[in-house]
Amino acid sequence: MSLKQGLIHYYYGNGKGKTTAAMGLALRAMGSGLRVLIVQFLKNGTSSEVAMLRQMGARVLALESLCGFTIGMTDEELAACAAEHNLNLETAAAVAAEGGCDLLVLDEIGDALELNLVSRERLTALLSGRAPQVEVVMTGHKPDEMLQGHADYVTRMEKQKHPYERGIIARKGIEF
């Protein structure tokens, strides 16, 4: 099964739920027999949902070597991170261009763009050059005009209240 027309989603904001919504859509797609490719930027692929999505047949690309936040990285580590991110983006572009997936999730692509860890030109080429039936979901924290311009769905998730403000840290199985 594949889609007749793939659309583009962009979920952004400072609220919880961007990745959760993207992964929920991936689960829904797989439940309908669609092929899913997930590329996680600024994440190492160890979030709890990734193992289950892989077991169910999703292909997941992430920075297996990523440990820590970019703010603490040296220039050499940032360069290595960017190189690996762009390699994963190239892989996703090739798969999407040949119609090798029905749903492509680009998790945290907005943040990777903002940090100059991926090529904006290559992402634009991916979005324009994908097979017409490939659905794309992108997530990030800040609004990005280019991503919004390509998107058919734009959803801003805004935090009203969060337990982190009371000192409750991210919990395995709920936030990651």
Secondary structure by P-SEA (a helix, b strand, c coil): ccccbbbbbbbbcccccaaaaaaaaaaaaaaabbbbbbbbcccccccaaaaaaaaabbbbbcccccccccccccaaaaaaaaaaaaaaaaaaaaaaaaccccbbbbcaaaaaaaaccccaaaaaaaaacccccbbbbbbbccccaaaaaaccbbbbbbbccccccccccccccccc
